Amino acid sequence: MYVKEHLRPLFKSGVIEAEQFQWAVSKTSAKVMQHHGDARSADFLIVEGSKVKKLADQYLQAYTHRK
């Protein structure tokens, strides 16, 4: 949800397409949960939130370069 809420304004304003939105959310979530799979809550986002947002933005850039 954290990643979705970060990227939702870009999607709603038409800057990115639905496919880009879904791809970036899934890739970012998978990468973050790979390192925090045993976490009981999302408290780690308090400390690492800016890193997660940056990672999501990097995946959006990678998607545009991929095509």
Stockholm file with secondary structure:
# STOCKHOLM 1.0

chainA/1-67         MYVKEHLRPLFKSGVIEAEQFQWAVSKTSAKVMQHHGDARSADFLIVEGSKVKKLADQYLQAYTHRK
#=GR chainA/1-67 SS CHHHHHHHHHHHTTSSCHHHHHHHHHHHHHHHHHHSTTCSSSTHHHHHHHHHHHHHHHHHHHHHHHC
#=GC SS_cons        CHHHHHHHHHHHTTSSCHHHHHHHHHHHHHHHHHHSTTCSSSTHHHHHHHHHHHHHHHHHHHHHHHC
//
